[in-house]
């Protein structure tokens, strides 16, 4: 079974590449790292913004209105039973 890259895998790669490119530009050119890394950090932030707001992880906005039954909540997050006593 071969693994295929999904959209969010590509977003993570683009974030890493843009930040690494900023560091590399800062090392090999006359542009300082203090300028190159934040500038390409804005590019990384743009990738994050696109992944969150333009191509979000939900299919339909109706998915946001569905209520979750308390029994469907994982025990780790359940307010009914507390593991701390």
NORWOGI-V373786 format. One record per residue. N is the residue number from 1. RES is the residue in three letters. PHI is phi in degrees with one decimal (999 if undefined). Layout:
n = [N | N]
res = [RES | RES]
phi = [PHI | PHI]
This chain:
n = [1 | 2 | 3 | 4 | 5 | 6 | 7 | 8 | 9 | 10 | 11 | 12 | 13 | 14 | 15 | 16 | 17 | 18 | 19 | 20 | 21 | 22 | 23 | 24 | 25 | 26 | 27 | 28 | 29 | 30 | 31 | 32 | 33 | 34 | 35 | 36 | 37 | 38 | 39 | 40 | 41 | 42 | 43 | 44 | 45 | 46 | 47 | 48 | 49 | 50 | 51 | 52 | 53 | 54 | 55 | 56 | 57 | 58 | 59 | 60 | 61 | 62 | 63 | 64 | 65 | 66 | 67 | 68 | 69 | 70 | 71 | 72 | 73 | 74 | 75 | 76 | 77 | 78 | 79 | 80 | 81 | 82 | 83 | 84 | 85]
res = [UNK | UNK | UNK | UNK | UNK | UNK | UNK | UNK | UNK | UNK | UNK | UNK | UNK | UNK | UNK | UNK | UNK | UNK | UNK | UNK | UNK | UNK | UNK | UNK | UNK | UNK | UNK | UNK | UNK | UNK | UNK | UNK | UNK | UNK | UNK | UNK | UNK | UNK | UNK | UNK | UNK | UNK | UNK | UNK | UNK | UNK | UNK | UNK | UNK | UNK | UNK | UNK | UNK | UNK | UNK | UNK | UNK | UNK | UNK | UNK | UNK | UNK | UNK | UNK | UNK | UNK | UNK | UNK | UNK | UNK | UNK | UNK | UNK | UNK | UNK | UNK | UNK | UNK | UNK | UNK | UNK | UNK | UNK | UNK | UNK]
phi = [999 | -87.6 | -90.5 | -113.5 | -72.7 | -102.3 | -56.6 | -71.8 | -64.5 | -65.9 | -62.7 | -62.6 | -64.0 | -63.8 | -63.4 | -64.1 | -66.2 | -65.9 | -69.7 | -66.6 | -64.4 | -62.5 | -66.0 | -66.0 | -61.3 | -65.2 | -84.0 | -104.6 | -121.1 | -79.5 | -75.3 | -74.3 | -64.0 | -66.0 | -100.7 | -69.2 | -66.5 | -64.6 | -64.2 | -79.2 | -66.5 | -66.1 | -65.1 | -61.9 | -65.5 | -65.7 | -63.3 | -64.3 | -61.2 | -64.5 | -67.3 | -86.2 | -107.1 | -89.8 | -120.7 | -67.8 | -80.4 | -111.0 | -84.0 | -131.0 | -70.8 | -64.4 | -61.9 | -78.2 | -95.4 | -71.0 | -85.1 | -98.7 | -67.7 | -61.0 | -69.6 | -84.8 | -73.6 | -59.8 | -59.0 | -62.3 | -102.3 | -72.0 | -79.6 | -74.1 | -116.4 | -105.3 | -84.1 | -92.8 | -130.0]
